[in-house]
Amino acid sequence: MSLPELEQFLSWFQNSGGTIDRDAIGFKYFSSAEGGRGAVALKNIEKDQTLFTIPRYLTLSSKTSTLPEKFGHKIWKERALDKGWSGLILCMMWEDAQALNSKWGPYLETLPTAFDTPMFWSEKDLQELEGTSVVEKLGKEDAERDYHDKVVSAIQSRPDLFPPGTITIHYSLERYHVMGSRILSRSFDVERTNTDDYTGDEEMNTDADRSTGNAMDVDVHDEQAGKEDNSIRAPEDEEEDEEDGIDVSMVPIADLLNARFGSENVKLFYEENELKMITTKRISAGEQIWNTYDDLPNNELLRKYGHVDILPLPGGAKGNPADVVEIRADLVLSAFSSQSGTDAASSAERIDWWLEEGGDDIFVLETDYEVPEAIASLTRLLCLSSDEWEKARGKGKPPKPKLDSPVLDLIIIALQKRIAQYSSTMKEDEQILETKEGMSFNKYQAVIVRLGEKRILHTTLQRLQNLLAAEKAKSDNTQKRKPVSTFEGPSKSMKKARR
Ligand SMILES: C[S@@+](CC[C@H](N)C(=O)[O-])C[C@H]1O[C@@H](n2cnc3c(N)ncnc32)[C@H](O)[C@@H]1O
């Protein structure tokens, strides 16, 4: 079973040195909730079976495209096209402009030309994501700055490579975003091997070259996190890739596989000269062949891939068990300032020290509803008396993450402030989903994302409020049990009562 639209591509793949077990794997359209176009098992397949292999020279990256060489490696670097994703995007636009003259022509034909990701949403739809971490991570402005500053001038400098008549069709800002989104939703972080030169066509069909050495995981898809996690990644991310020995690469066939939380049944492994998709469990005939995108939370799935995972959750609700919500450190600071009546500047020294010591500036709450130790430690740091703060600084150690009443009080306020950042309540979102008739797909996915975040916030908040109540009850009991007169003298509450 296969799709007619993929036949030319599959022939190209096999004729170019790729192998695929076509008795075991086919392609078909699943429901959109299951990923649309994807791969299916045509028979029962045992664990540890290789379904297809991709020679490294068939992967498309700025190492395998011949554009940097034609452009001149030196000038490529001078124009910083080796940093960030702009160089790879330019390679992909250029390869795409060559159509079937490109080595990857039939492969490029299989790639989507439109995306449902928030990068392409209207302002109105983006407002539905208010409060979530999606919007600030889109990186649209950074991407467009790269396009205007680096890519346009590179294109204009070489009319022989980028004929002026082709620019509006193949090198527009819109095409730049499409290529960026192809990379974001389909690329793999492929670790380099010692023999890094796998660009040449002379390597085609060299079965003897294939290593039987130890297979290792290939990091699947871009997995940057935190505020630098832009669709077009910050240059420093690419520098890290350089250091880590990773090539962000498009990998034919492998990128036809969908993924769903906890469903992985195959994984991409690499060997010296090729990548191998190998089953990680037995797959029954008719089942979808699922890769993994690292079981991302819905806010990241939506931003990178344009879909969300909706599965049954413990307690009856539906959502993504991998959901997370981010709390910025400045919200903790603002909770402290409003509670203590001080301004943020008076805590600046402590915050600077916290960051210098490597403390987090974003805390991540998960569906275990635990409070990250770092948020408790930062909160305690803010609450320390001047003497205690001097001591902590002297020792070079942030305070222990103990959840006592003052700390609980402040984290509760920070969570309440975080909840207030959304423009709708959790109840409203639940009602919106009950009557979803006529709702746009973008809005539907946005509500799923923000509801997932809010559930974590509300459940964690409830837990903390219970903990605080228990803490207070404990301290009240201790006060009550204290004898009227001890060797230390009357308790504070007794003193007060006598006045
Ligand atoms: C690597 S591609 C997978 C192949 C893709 N379905 C195709 O037709 O080429 C990733 C894209 O597939 C879709 N996808 C993958 N898994 C999905 C899922 N569980 N639910 C919905 N869409 C999914 C999303 O559009 C995502 O951006």
The ligand as a Gaussian input file, in Angstrom:
#p B3LYP/6-31G(d) Opt

LIG

0 1
 C        7.405000      14.936000      10.361000
 S        5.901000      15.350000       9.629000
 C        5.044000      13.834000       9.598000
 C        4.457000      13.513000       8.240000
 C        3.344000      14.382000       7.779000
 N        2.069000      13.917000       8.309000
 C        3.281000      14.444000       6.258000
 O        2.202000      14.341000       5.709000
 O        4.314000      14.649000       5.640000
 C        5.201000      16.234000      10.984000
 C        3.822000      16.788000      10.725000
 O        2.861000      15.743000      10.711000
 C        1.679000      16.131000      11.405000
 N        1.534000      15.255000      12.586000
 C        2.440000      14.409000      13.087000
 N        1.948000      13.755000      14.162000
 C        0.702000      14.208000      14.349000
 C       -0.332000      13.935000      15.306000
 N       -0.167000      13.064000      16.307000
 N       -1.512000      14.606000      15.195000
 C       -1.711000      15.506000      14.214000
 N       -0.761000      15.821000      13.281000
 C        0.424000      15.178000      13.348000
 C        1.874000      17.580000      11.805000
 O        1.337000      18.384000      10.797000
 C        3.379000      17.725000      11.808000
 O        3.829000      19.030000      11.544000

